[in-house]
Amino acid sequence: MVFVAFTVQLYPLWLCPFVLPNRPGFVRPKTGTQAEMFIDIGAYGAPKTSSYKAVETIRQLEKFVREHNG
């Protein structure tokens, strides 16, 4: 969220918390035994910065998310 708000200047942001239960399926919690809390982030609109470069920005966003255990 911080990355999108300050780097891309893209608004509005939509935050939707959800619990990922420990049930068989395609996506499972990392713990393996307990449910985990996640936040789905939606960013809408056009970037308000003149330096926006789609591919570079997405790669930076992916790196930011990995570094923060996303």
Secondary structure, DSSP 8 states (H G I E B T S, - for coil): -HHIIIII----EEEEEEEE-S-SSS---SSSSS-EEEEEEEE-S----TT--HHHHHHHHHHHHHHTT-
